[in-house]
Amino acid sequence: MSFELVAETVGHQGDVRSLCSLPGVSANEAILISGGRDRVVNVWKARADGKVFDQTKQIFDHEHWVSALVALPDGNGFISASQDSIIRRFDNNGNLLGLAKGHTGPVTSLSLDLKGNLISGSWDGSAKVWKLHEDGTSSCVQTLPGHENGVCVLALPNGTIATGSAGMQSGNSVIGYQVRLWKDGKEIKSMKDHSSAVRSLALSPDAESFYSSSNDGTVRQYSLDGKLLATLQNPLGANGSPGFCFSVTTNSNGEVLTGNDDCCVRVWAAGSLIEEIAHPCTVWSVHVLPNGDIATAGADGLIRVFTRDNSRKAPESVREYYVTETQKTLEEIAKKQSGGNSIDVSKLKQIEYAPPGSKEGEIKMFNKSGKAFVYQWSGTSQTWVEVGEAMGSADGGGEIDGVHFDKVLPIELEDPASGSLRKLEIGINNGDNPFVVAQAFAAKYGLPESHVNDIVNYINQNRGNVGPTIDMSGGQSASAMEVDEGPKTTQFPLLHVTGFAFQKAPWDKISDKIVDDFNGKVEADLKLTLKDLDTLESLIQILKNESRYHASSIAKYHTNIFIKMLKWNAEFLFPVLDLSRMTLCHPMGAEAFGPELTKVLLETAIGNASKTGAKLAVALTGARVLANLFRHSKGVDYALEILLSDSGVKTIAGPLKRIGAFDNKSVRSALATVYLNIANAAFHKQVQSANMDTLLDIVSDGAVELVTITSKHGEDESSRRALAAIGCILRLKPTTKVSGLEKVLKAAEASSKTENLSICVKELRAEMK
């Protein structure tokens, strides 16, 4: 009998990475625990029929992804492992009992032995054995060192410990992935049957063997003493390679269940594949519930429960809809992987035979195990360092923020503050200068200028019909493209109507200030109610999870909480303004505010930021609110409509110059960004308004005054943005006379330490002619 859908649960704002369960009153009434990339642990209680799972608690104690969970015996709670390197112990109500600290890297795997000791595996290359004390504390009693990066663990019933390792970089290859057996703290055997990273381990139902899963697409069965008994192989996908096997578990029927990156859960019995359960996303983990049903952890943020019991299956219409929608998703994935214009991997040079790079940072694609991967040349180590798998077609177009591009390329960046990946996209059109595109991209996302050349190289190697590409016959660059960084580079206007934004936020401080410090001090009718506070927490969780902006939404009930908060006294206002400017970074943020509340927001932000004696935090956040309103096209429309109104010119645009007098580098940077965003939007939109000339005069006069200050302080990027704002105005209205412009150009030129500012000055002089 096949597994069929019972329910889909929604509670995470990112990938669900781990699952475990505690026993309930009956087999059907299990308590399901889930951990996600959103740093949240959710507790779910199944109803008596086992068909509905109610969320009973959310746990926000983790500082990074929750990568592993394990239930304690007899329903006495559970333990979590996190990328923040800390292990946490909870009771069965989700209350934190204690922490176990000792790993120096992300903890990714947990297991319990027959004595009740905890085994943990980490990306610090070690496994540790912990004694769990009754008071909730833990003590490390043993360390198993010497693994190759990430470690998965399993306690075996004969007293040994099995570990698996992810491998390590050696030259152009990853080596060292293996399964090890340990006894009394010493390695007693090593099994090197896998050809890629070992991801998880699971005990057989009869406790006489165990299984390992791997990125090589296999599950291998071993006896307790390490003898290879069987190999289960994932089917080959459209790209000619098997899907990664991320997790393995077993059920009481003796079946083996795996979660895979090719959007599938596979069920094996007696060495044969007997069922495939299609998913619309990667499946990170599979967990067997007490009643025999299975729960799956999806990369789309959903937990799905499947059953073989007819009494628990979802209605037929629901199951049919799930199958239909999943099939559509899988067809789209297959189309992207093997469609007409996809990268011909067979024509890429094998990474094992890659010739040396020609310069530091050079980026190329190579064939790695039948897939196209992007590599970057390291002159220091004289090796090609893997960046990641190349995604999509070689010349496919697409949209970003509603704007169509001839080519859309994915870029993944590691956030050094959190260690998480930011998945971004960069768009380029035929004829675009890659340096200008890369520069705008870096500025948009707050990346250091050192990233620009790397992005240029990446664009040149992957832009398809837009320019030179990799020579598919040999993996070499078809032609060496010299990046034009001379006067032809356009510093203004920006490529698109949307502008620069400030997209980093101290989330904990924002929440603490609003909830703990200020809400209790405001007038009674302006205090946030319990319902408001729940809405606030929901909004913050959405905004923190940037990687899910494409799938998350912000509604008016989220922004309605600002109606009260924007009336708070100035001394309590800065965290409110900080939260509002981050809300505007969300694609639906401005629309959720709506034009009327947006106007109130700008009047409050700029009105308080420009007051004599304004606090630094208010001046900074106030200016950034206006800058961030230009992050998305709907916000641009609202901004111009408000700024060009009679009251907008007087109460918002007019006072901007006073913010520039604030003696702070960050405030000046924010104001320069405001000027550039306004002028750039005016150029692109070319709105006919009686107040347009007045608005542009305010911007140009303010920009000149600002550059006078930023030049003295050597703040090149602020000077460049302010001058670029004037350039947009001159491009829009060539006859405009800007008083004092030549004087500040000389000052900027004399103080310039960066090529970008020098180019901007040169282009602006050309525009003046």
N, C-alpha and C positions, 0 to 999 in steps of 0.2 A: 504494500500500500504506500502511496506517495505522500510526502509532506505537503500540506497546503496551508495557506495563510490563515492565521488567527486574528492578528492585530498588528498595527503599526503604532508605535508610541513616539510622541514628539516632546522633547524636553531639553535637547542639547542644541547649542548654537554652533557646533563644529562636529568634526568626525567623532563617532563613538569608538573608543579604542579598546575598552575592556569591559568584561561582564563577570558577575558571579551571583549566587543566589543563596538565601537562607531559607530553612524550612518554615512553612506556615502551619496553620491549624490542620490543613489537609494537604494532600499532594498537589491539588490544583491551586492552593492559596499560597504559593511561594512568594517570598520577598525578593525581588530582582534588584540588583545593584548595578549601576552603569557608570563608567568613567569616560570622560571625553577630552578632546583637544581644547575645549573651552574652559578647562581647569575645574570643571564641576563634577561632583558625584551626585547622581540622582538615585533616590530610593523609590521603588515602585512596589505596590502591593496588589497581587492578583485577587480578583473577586472569586467567590466560591465556585463559579462555573469555569474559572480559568480562561475566560475569553476577554476580559477587560483588565487592564493594568492601570491603577490610579497612582499618580505621583504623590507621595506622602512627605517627601523632604528633599531639599537641595542643600548640598554641602559645598561651601566656598572656601575651604581651608587651604586648598592647594595653590601654589604659586606658578604652576606650569601644568602641562598635559598630565592627565591621569592615565598611565600606561599599563597598569596591571592591578588586578583585584583578586583576593582569595578569601573565601569564607572560613571562619574559625569553626572548629568542631562543635556539634550540639547547638548550633544557632547562637553562639556566644559573641557574635559580632563579625567584623571583617577587617581586612587590612588592605591598604592601598599603596601603590608605588607611583612615584611621580618623576617627571623630567627635572624637577627641582632638586633631585638627589635625596629626598627625604621619604622615609616610610612612615605611614600614619596608621594608627590602630583605633578602631571605632567600636562602640557597643552596637547591639542590634537595633538601636533607635537612631543610629547615626551620630552619636555624641563622641567627640574626640577624647580618647583615653590617654594617648601618649605618642611620642615621636621616637623613631630610631634613626640616628644620624651616624654616618660613618663612610658612606660612599661619596666619592668625589665627582661622580658623573651621573647622568640620568639613570634612574632605577626602572627597569623595563620588564622584570619577570619575578614572580613569587611562587613559592611552593611550601607545603607543610609536611614534615616527616612524621613518622608514627609516634615519636616522643613529644610531639607538639612544638618542636622547634621550627622556626621560620627560615627558609632559604631564599636569598635574594640575588638577582643578577643585575649587573649594571654596565653602562658604557664606559666605566672606568677600567674595564678589563678584568673585573674580579667578581666572584660569587662570595657571599658571606652567610654564615650560620648564626642565627640570633636566638637567644633564650628569652621567651616571653614571660614576664613576671605578672603576678596577680594584680599589682597596682597599675598596670597599663604600660609600665616602662619595659625596655628591652635592653639586652646587653649582647654585644658581638662576642661569640665564643670561638669563631674560626673564620679565616679568610682563605679562599681558594684563588690564588693569583695566576697571572701569566696568560690570560685569554687575549684573543685578538678582538679588541673593541667590544661591541655589544654581547651580552651574555644572557642566555635563557637557561632556566634551571628546572630540575625535577627531582624530588626526593623519591628514592626507590624503596620498596618494602624490605629489601635485604640489607638495608643500612647504608648502601652506597648513594652517591649523589651523581646524577647525570647533568652535564652542562653542554650547551652548544654555543658556538662563537660566530660572529658576523664576518670575521676576516679583517685583513689589514692591507693598506696600500703598499705595493712593492713595485717600483718602476711604473709601468703602464698597466699593471694588473693588480687584482685583489687576491690575496692568498691567505691560507691559514684557517679557513672555516673548517670546523671539525666538531665532533661530539666526543666528550671526554667522560670517563668514569673516575670517581674519587672515593677513597676510603680513608677514614681517620685523617683527613686533611691532606692526603697525598694522591697524586694522579696515578691510577693503576692501569688505565688503558685509553687509547685514542683511536677513534674511527673517522677516517677521512673519505667517506663514500660520497658525500655531497660535493657538488661542484660550484656552490655559491653559499651565501650567508644562511646559517641555520637560524630559524625564526622562533620556533616553539617546540615544546616537548610535552608528551602526554602518556599516561600509564594505560595499559590495556585493561579491560574490565576484569580479567582473571588475575591481574597483578603479576603475570608471569613474563611479560615483555613490555617494551615501551616504544613510542613512535617519535620521530623527529620530522619537522617540516622545514622547507627551505625555499629560497628564492630561485633555486634551479627547477622548481615546479614538481618536486617529488616529496613523497612521504616515505621514510624508511623505518622498517620495524626491526628492533634489536631484542635479543634475549637480555636478561638482566646482567649477564656477564659480557655483553657487547658483541655477540655474534649477529651478523646481518641475516635476518630471516626472510624479508620480503621488501619489495620496492613498489610503491604506487606512483604512477606517472600521470600528471595532468595532461589532458589532450592539447595538441598544438593549436594555437590561435591563428587568426588571419595573418599575423606577421611571421608565422613559421616557428614561433617559440611558445613553450608552455607558460601559463600564467604563474606568477609568484605564488607560493603557498605560504600565507602569513600565519595561519594557526591550525592546530590539529587538536582534536579531542575525541573521546569515545563515549558510547552509550552502553547501557546494560544488555543490549542485544548483540554486543560484540562488533558493532559497526564503527567505522572510522569516519569522522566528519571533518572537513577542512574548509577554511575561509580563504578566499583567493582574490588576487588583484584583478582577475578577469571577470569580475562581477558575478561570482558564482559560489554557491556552497555545494560541495560534492560529498556524496555518501558512498562509502565503500563497504563491501561485505565479502569475506573470504577471498580477498585479493582482487575483487572485481568492482568496477564502477557501476553502481546500480541506480543512481539518481543524481541529477543536477538541479539545484534550486536556483533559478535565475534571480538576480538582483539588479537594480538600476545603478549600482555603484560598487566600488571595491568593498569587500567584506573583510574587516580587520580581525574579527574574532567570532567564534561560535561557542555557545554554552548550552549544555543539556540541563533542562529544568527537572525538578523532582518527579513530575508526572510523565516524563519522557518527551515532552515538547522541546523544541530548540529555540533559542533566542540568538539573533545575529546582530553584530555591531557594524553599522554602515558608515561609509565615508560621507554620506549625505546627511548625517546627524540623526538618523532614525534607528530605532531598535525594532526589529521585526520578529514576531513569534510565529512559528509554524508547528503544525500538529498532524498526526495520522489518525486522530480520533474524530470521527464524523460529528460528534456532539459539540466539538469546540471549533470547528471550522467557521470562518467568516461566511456570511451569506454569499450565495453563488455569484450574485451581481458584483459584489465587492472583489471576490477572487478573480473574476473574469476581467474586471477593470485593471486590477493589479498586473495580471499577466499581459494584457494589451499594452499598458503604459510602459512596462518593463521592456517588452519586446521593441517598442519604438526607440527607447533609450539605447538598447543594445545595437540596434540597426544603425543609429547615428554614430555610435562609437566605432562600429565596424567600418562604416563609410569613411570616417576620419583616418582610420588605421590603414585602409587598403584602397581608398578611392583614387580616381584618375590622376590627380596631381600630387599624390603623396611622395615623400622622399623615397627614391629607389635605393634602399639600404644595400642591395647587392653590389652597387657600383661604388660604395664607399670603401676606402682602404680599411682593412682589419686593424684594430688598435694595436694588436701584437706586433704588427709590421710597420707601424707609423714612423715616418722619418722625423728627425729632430725639427723643432720649431725654428723659425727664422728670427724671432725676437720675443722678448719677455711679454707675456700677456696675450700672445697670438691665440685666437680662438678658431677651432676647426671641428668639423663633425667626422666621426669615425664609426665603423661598424663594430659593435660589441655584442657578440652572441646573437647576431641577427637583428639587432635594433640600432637605430641611429642615436648616438650619444654625442653631446657637446663636450669638448675638452679644451683646456687652456694650458699653454706652454709655460712651464716654470723654468726660467733660466738658472735659478739657484740650484734646484735639484736635477736639472736636465731631464725632466720627465713631463709627459702630458698628464695633467691633473684633471680628473673627471669633474665636470660641472653638473651634469644631469642629462636625462634623456631628452632628445629633441622631440618636440610635440608638434602635431599638426602637419599640414602640407607645406611644400616648398614654396608655393606662390599663392596661398589662399588669402583672400581679403576677409574683412570682418568689421565689426563695430565696437567702439569703445565710447561709453557715455553718450550713445546715440549718434556718434559721428562715424561715417564709413571711411575705411582706409583700404588702399590697394593691398596692404600686407599688415597682418597683426601677428606679433611675435610674443610668446610667453617669456617672462623673466621671473625667476625665483630668487629672492634675496633673504639671507639670514639676518634676523633682527638681533643685533648683538646684545640688546638689553634683555631680551627674553629667551633667545635661542630658537624662537619659532621661525617658520618660513613665511615670508610675505609673497603671495602669488599675484604678480602684476602682469599687465600687458602693455606693449608699446606699439603704436601704429605709425606707419610710414606710407607715403604716397609716391607715385612716379614723379621723379624730378626733385623730391625733397633732399636737402643736404643732410646726410646722416649725423654730422656733427651738431647741427642745429637741433635736430630731433632728440639726440642723446642729451644735449645740454638742457633742453626744456624738460625732458623726462627726469633728469637728475634734480633739477630745481623743484619740480612738482612734488617729488616724493622726499625731498630733503636729504638727498644723497650727497656725499662729498664729491668735489670736482674730480678726484682721482678715479671715480667710476666712469667718467665720461668716455675716455678712450676705450675702455673695455666694452662699453655699450656700443660704441661706433664699430668696433671690430665684430661684435656679435651681429649687428645689423648687416654689415657688409657680407658676412659669411652666409646669412640666412634670408636675405630680403627677396630672393627669387627674381622675378622679372624687373624689379625696381632697379637692379644694378648687378654688379659682379656676384657670382655665386661660386660654390665649391665645384671644381671640375670633377664630375662624377666618375670620370675614367681613372682618376688617380688620386683623388682626395686632396689635390693641391689647389691653391688659390688660382683661379683662372687668370687673374691679372692683379698686380699690386695696385691697390687704390690709394692714392695719396689723399688724405683727408684735407679738404680745403679749410684752413683756419684763418685765411686772410680776409681782406676787406669785403669779399663777396658774402661772407657769413652774415645772415640777417639777425640782428639783435632785437629788432622790433619791426612789426608787431609780433606777438606770439603766434604760433601756428594755428591756434584755435581760440574761440571766443572765451572759453573757460580759462581761469588764471591760476596763479600759484596759491597754495594754501598751507597752513600750519597744522599738521596732522598728528602730532605726538601730544599725549596728555598724561599728566600724573593722576591716573584714575583713582587710586586710593585716597590721595589728598582731596580730590574733588568731592568724593563721596563723604569722607570724614567731615570736611568743612561744612557741607550743606546739611548733613543729617545730624552729626554729633555736636558741632560747634555753634551753628547759626540758627537752625530751625527753632530751637527753643528760646531764642532771644528776640524773635520778631513779634510784631503785633499778633494777637490771637487770630484775627481773621485772615492773616497771611501765612499762618503755619501750614505746613504740609500735613495732611491727614495720613492715617495708616495706609489708606488706599493710594494716596499720592506717593507715599514712600515706596510702596510695591511697584508702582508705575516707574518711579525714578530708577529703582534697581533693575527693572526690566530694560529700560532704555540704555542704561550704562552697559549691561551685558551685551546688548546688540551692538553698541558702538565699539566696544572693546574687541569684538571679533571681526576684524577687517576682512579676513579671508572669506567671510560669508555674506558680505554686503550684497553680492549679486542675488542671494537667496533670501535675505532677511528684509523686513519692512518696518518702517516707522509710520505711525498713524497720528491723527490729530489728538487722540487721547494721550499720547506720549508728550506732545508739545504743549498741551493745555496746562501742564503743571508749571510752565514758565509764566503763565498769566499772573500767578501769585508771586513767584520769585522775582520777577522783574520790577516788582513794587517794593522790594526790600531796600533798606537804607544802603547808601553807598559803601559803608564799611563791611557789609555782608555780601556785596554783589559779585566780587571777582570769581568765586567758584561757579556761580550761576552763568556768568559770561563765558567762562572756560567750557562749561558743559554745552552751552548753546553753539559755540563755534565748532565743537566737535560734532554736534548733531548736524550741522550744515555740511560736514564732510561726507555724510551718508547720501547716496544717490536720491533718497526720498526725503531728506531732511528739510530742504527749503519748502518743498511742496507741503509737507506736514505742518510747517509753521503757517503757510499761507501769506498772502500779501499784507494783510492788516497787522497780524502779530509780528511779521518780519519788520514792519515799519516801527512798531513799538520797541522791538529789540534793538534796532539801529539807533533810534533816538535815545534809548537808555544807555546803550554801550558808548556811543560817541559823546553824548551829553555829559556823562560822568567822566569819561576818559580825558576830555578836554577842559575840565574844570581846573581852575587855579588851585594848586595844592592837592591834586589827585594823587592817590596812592599808586605806587609803581604797578602793583598787580592789576589794578583797575585800568590804568592807562594801557598796559600791555594787552590784556585780554579784550579790552574794548576795541582797540585797533585790529586785533586778529579776527574779531567777529566779522567786521566789514570785509576784511581780506578773504575770509573763508566763504563768504556768501557767493563769491565768484567761482567756487569749486565745481559746480554743476550748472548746466544750461538754465534750469528753472530758476536757480538763484541769481544768475546773471540778469534774467528778465526782470525779476523783482527789484534787483539793485538799481538798474537803470531807471525803472519806472519811479522808484522812490526818490532817487537822487535828482531826477530831472523835474520833480514836482516843486512847486513854489516853496512849500515847507521843507522839503528835503534839501534844497539848495541852502536854505537859511539855517536849519537846525542840525544837519548832518554833514554836508560838504563844507560849509563855511567854517566850522570850528576845527577842521582837520589840522590846519596849520599850527594851531596851539599845541597839539600833541607832539609836534616835532621839536618843540622847545624842551621837552622832557629829556634830561641828560642820562639817557640809557641806550646802549647799543641795540638791544633787542626791540625796544620801542621804535627806534629809527628804522630798523629792518622791517617791522610790521607796517609802518607808515609808507615806506618806499614801495612795499608790495601792494598796499591799497592804491597808491597813485598809478602804478603800472596796470593793475587789474582794471581800474576804471577806464583809463585811456585805451587799453587794448580792447575792452568790450565796446567802447564807443566807436573805435575804428571798425570792428567787425560788424556791429549792428547798424551803424550809421542812422540812428534814430533821428527823425525830424522833430525838434523840440525848440521852443522859444528860449529855453534855459540852457541849451547845449553849450553855447559859447561861454556863458557864465561858469558852468561846471568845468569846462576845459581850462578856462583862465585860472580857476581856483587850483586845479591840479598842477598846471605848469608853474604858477607862481610858488606853490608849496614845494614842488619838486626842486626848483632852483634853490630855494632857501634851505631845503634839506641837504642837497649836495654840498652846499657851502659848509655845513657842519660835518657831514660824513667824510668829506675829503680831508678835513683837519685830523680826523680820528683814524684815517686809513681804512675805512670800512668800504672796501671795493664793491662788494656785492650790493650793498644798499645804494651806493652811488650809481652803479650800473642800472639797477631797477628804476631808480628815479629818473635817470637820463633816458632810459628806454621808454618811460611814460611820455616824456617830451617828444621823443621820436615818433611815437604813435600819433600824437597830436599833430605834428608837422606833416606826417604822411596823410592824415585825414584832412587837414586844412593847411596846405602848403604856404599860404600867405600869412599865417599866424606869426606875430612878432613876440618873442619871449624875452622879456627884459632881464638883463644880467646873464644870459645864457653863455656868451663867449667867455665871460670871467670864470664861471664855474667849470666850463670845459677845460680851461687851462689849469684850474686847481685840481680837477680830477685827473688830468693827464700827468701832472707833476707828482701826484701822490700814488698813482696806479702801481700796484705790484702784480696784477694779474692781466693776462692777455685779453680776457673777456671785456674788461673795462676799457682797455686801450682800443679795442675794436669798436666798441660802442661809441666812444668819443669820435673816432674817425668817421664812422657811418653817420653820426649826427651832424658833423661838420659838412659832410657831403649832402645831407638832406637840406641843410640851411642854404646851400647854393641854388 
